[in-house]
């Protein structure tokens, strides 16, 4: 049985109650669920990445990411796929001088070498190392300008350029 959900709705699974967030971008009907401080965000926000824009627009995805970033830093991020190592390899090309990205990449390589999952992460860690949330980083803006000299520097344009670069990575 399928039941539609809307932004702000409360859902219950057993004894757990969660909130629904409408987060289009990956798809136009994408939703996330927040149970206490556990965010289940599917393919919108990945650990060190974000989903491709299959149906949505850069503006929608950017807005959805801002919505998720407004949650507390200690929110645990559970995403739909284990792409952390490859996402951080890309992040190193965008912001290689960020010591937090380098340290996370090294830690994740060790975890993956042992077959250990890197999910969940926290929103705090994502804000510090995820290139799709760091459109205000001067280094990421410089990486975008180097790859696309005529690009605009507004947050949505930087996000869109980073997403396009990741698509070709």
C-alpha positions in Angstrom: 0.0 0.0 0.0 1.3 3.4 -0.9 0.3 6.7 0.8 1.5 10.0 -0.5 3.2 12.4 2.0 3.5 16.2 2.0 6.0 18.6 3.5 5.6 18.9 7.2 3.5 15.7 7.6 4.3 13.3 10.4 4.7 9.7 9.7 4.9 6.8 12.2 6.8 3.6 11.9 6.3 1.4 14.9 6.8 3.7 17.9 9.0 6.1 15.9 7.5 9.4 14.6 9.2 11.3 11.8 8.8 14.5 9.8 8.6 14.8 6.1 10.7 17.2 4.1 9.9 17.9 0.4 13.3 18.1 -1.3 13.1 18.2 -5.1 16.2 18.3 -7.2 17.2 14.7 -7.8 13.6 14.0 -8.8 10.7 16.4 -8.6 8.9 14.4 -5.9 11.8 13.6 -3.7 11.2 13.6 0.1 13.4 13.1 3.2 12.4 11.8 6.6 13.7 13.0 9.9 13.4 10.8 13.0 14.7 12.6 16.0 18.2 13.6 14.7 18.4 10.9 12.0 17.9 12.2 8.4 17.0 9.7 5.7 17.5 11.8 2.6 17.7 9.2 -0.2 19.6 10.6 -3.2 19.4 14.3 -2.5 22.3 14.6 -0.1 25.1 12.0 -0.1 28.0 11.7 2.2 30.4 14.2 0.5 28.1 14.6 -2.5 24.6 15.0 -3.8 22.4 13.3 -6.3 22.3 14.0 -10.0 19.6 16.3 -11.3 17.4 13.7 -13.2 14.1 15.7 -13.1 14.9 18.7 -11.0 16.7 22.0 -11.6 19.8 23.4 -10.0 17.6 26.0 -8.2 15.4 23.2 -6.7 18.3 21.1 -5.6 20.1 24.2 -4.1 17.0 25.1 -2.2 16.5 21.6 -1.0 20.2 21.4 0.2 19.7 24.7 2.1 16.6 23.2 3.8 18.6 20.2 4.9 21.5 22.4 6.0 19.2 24.3 8.4 18.9 21.1 10.5 21.1 20.9 13.6 24.8 20.1 13.0 24.6 16.8 15.0 21.9 15.4 12.6 23.0 12.0 11.3 22.8 11.8 7.5 21.7 8.5 6.0 21.9 8.6 2.3 20.8 6.2 -0.4 24.2 5.0 -1.6 27.8 4.4 -0.4 29.6 6.8 -2.7 31.7 8.6 -0.1 35.1 7.6 -1.3 34.5 8.6 -4.9 32.7 11.8 -3.8 35.7 12.8 -1.7 38.1 12.0 -4.5 36.1 14.6 -6.5 36.0 17.0 -3.5 39.8 16.9 -3.5 39.9 18.2 -7.0 37.6 21.0 -6.1 39.0 22.0 -2.7 42.3 20.2 -2.2 43.6 22.8 0.2 40.8 22.1 2.7 42.5 20.1 5.5 39.1 18.7 6.6 38.5 17.3 3.1 41.9 15.7 3.0 41.6 14.2 6.5 38.1 12.8 5.8 39.3 11.3 2.5 42.2 9.6 4.3 39.9 8.3 7.0 37.3 7.1 4.5 39.9 5.3 2.4 40.9 3.3 5.5 37.3 2.5 6.3 36.5 1.3 2.8 39.7 -0.7 2.6 38.4 -2.6 5.7 34.9 -2.9 4.1 33.4 -0.6 6.6 30.5 1.7 5.7 31.0 5.5 5.9 27.3 6.2 6.4 26.1 7.9 8.4 27.9 11.2 8.6 26.7 14.4 10.3 25.5 17.6 8.8 28.4 19.3 10.5 30.9 17.1 8.6 29.0 17.6 5.3 29.0 21.4 5.7 32.8 21.3 6.2 33.7 18.8 3.4 30.9 18.4 0.9 31.6 20.5 -2.2 27.9 20.7 -3.0 27.3 22.5 0.2 30.3 24.8 0.0 29.4 27.2 -2.8 30.7 30.0 -0.7 34.3 28.5 -0.6 36.7 30.7 -2.4 38.7 27.6 -3.5 35.6 26.0 -5.0 34.6 29.2 -6.7 38.2 29.4 -8.2 37.9 25.8 -9.3 34.7 26.6 -11.0 36.1 29.7 -12.7 39.1 27.7 -13.9 36.9 25.1 -15.5 34.3 27.5 -16.8 35.8 31.0 -17.1 32.5 32.8 -17.9 30.6 31.3 -15.0 28.7 33.4 -12.6 29.6 33.4 -8.9 26.2 33.3 -7.3 25.5 30.3 -5.1 23.1 28.5 -7.5 25.5 29.0 -10.5 28.4 27.7 -8.4 26.4 24.7 -7.3 25.2 24.0 -10.9 28.8 24.2 -12.2 30.1 21.8 -9.4 27.3 19.3 -10.2 28.1 19.5 -14.0 31.8 18.9 -13.2 31.0 15.9 -11.0 28.7 14.5 -13.7 31.8 14.4 -16.0 34.3 13.3 -13.3 
